[in-house]
Amino acid sequence: MHEYREQFGRITALLDAHSATGLTVTAVARELGITRISAAKYLELLASSGDVSMERFGQKKLYRRTRRLPLPEVIDRLPNALVILDADLEISMVNASFVATLGIHPGRNLVGAPLFDLDLPVFSEPSVRRNIERVRRSETYLDEIQLIDEQTNRIYLVDFAPIVSPAGRPGIMVSLRDLTPLKKAETALRNSERKFATLFETVPSGIVIFDADGTILNANRASLRLFGLRTFEQLSASSIFSLACSPGTLEGLIAKGIAAELELACDFDRMKQEQIPSTKAGVAYFDVVFTPLRRDGGGPPGEFAILFKDITRDRRERKDLTFRETRYRSFFENAANGMIVYETIREGDDFVFKDLNRAAEEILAVTKDEIVGRSVYEIYPDLADRELRERGAAVLRSDTPVFLPPLQYRKGSGPWVWHYLFRLPSGELASFMIDVSDELRNSGALATSSEAERWEEMEHQR
């Protein structure tokens, strides 16, 4: 073996000296003083190991020294930690990742040191040591071992491979890959998938996933319940477009490829005509959130999803509420008597005009825009009477309506108005108003010094 290495060295040195032109087998034999057969054999071995290259020129073979890459620099740039051992399990080479991964001091020289004497992490594990010994003895060995370093709690994948150096010496290459970030990412992904699956199946809202052609790809149990179906197969047999009463709505959203919130109607009777066996009847209304599902690599989305909930009852209640509000507003505005709604501030110490109808505008000779939102006592300071304040506050506290004696909003001018005060469920104070000026005038009550006492006497006589 020593003789081979010496001849290999002489040949490679000779080819280095003639790197520009190269040499034939005959020229190598002549220069080294060996037979042509020996020279050809040495050159073939060097060519097979990649140390020399051969080119043909007719019948001749021309050999040149191979320009090798700087192997140590290449190995140093590999992300995996790498160590090369000789036949005695002494370290021949390590790369920068090996030093960094195992936390070795950068200035420490490892080359030439027996690996098992260094007490390095991972390599102190009995399973790793036994496997390296098996490789050295050419016994059956494991190509890779995955293990957890008990000291650092990190996960490594350790690869083993026998190698032969260019000089023909056997060795072992061991590489380490830190799998800890990958395992953490896999765990996080599994947790995320489990959470999504739990949410997908337990959320009370329906979720349907479909492609651009309307083919239903997936749906949760809530969607089946909302559509009155028992199995996913019953739903997937139809198109997502056949579920909505508004043709073109979902198609338009798919074309735009943007998220949107909208309301859709679903006619269960029509679904049955299209052989979708829903157990429901009539029309249902759904509040729908539409969203495209973006691909990791970018580009236009290929799948879409809708999340929806049944708002049929809410919609009917809103419709009924709108009807009742319209009816109330009509009654409020068209009532022959004046009606005023007051908002209380400072715990009933002051009142603000919240609303009044047309009859009240005529009685007070004002418009709604002039007084709504303003304090009653600011506009009509004569009403800031202590007794009136207390009566209004008492109505709010006890929820007991009261009749007020006729009063003028400005003493000495304007109509005499009779009020019936009561508390609204909203906590506001309301009042029915009747202009009783003519009745008081005809009865002669306005000639007395105490209009309120006279009115109370007239009410008692009635």
Secondary structure, DSSP 8 states (H G I E B T S, - for coil): -HHHHHHHHHHHHHHHHTTTT-EEHHHHHHHHT--HHHHHHHHHHHHHTTSEEEEEETTEEEEEE-----HHHHHHT-SSEEEEEETTSBEEEE-HHHHHHTT--TT---TTSBGGGS--TTTTSHHHHHHHHHHHTT----SEEEEEETTTTEEEEEEEEEEE-TTS-EEEEEEEEE-HHHHHHHHHHHHHHHHHHHHHHH-SSEEEEEETT-BEEEE-HHHHHHHT-S-HHHHHTSBGGGT-SSTTHHHHHHHHT--EEEEEEEEHHHHHHTT---S--SEEEEEEEEEEE--TT-SS-SEEEEEEEE-HHHHHHHHHHHHHHHHHHHHHHH-SSEEEEEEEETTTTEEEEEEE-HHHHHHHT--HHHHTTSBHHHH-GGG--HHHHHHHHHHHHH---EEEEEE-SBTTBS--EEEEEEE-TTS-EEEEEEE-HHHHHHHTGGGSS-HHHHHHHHHHH-
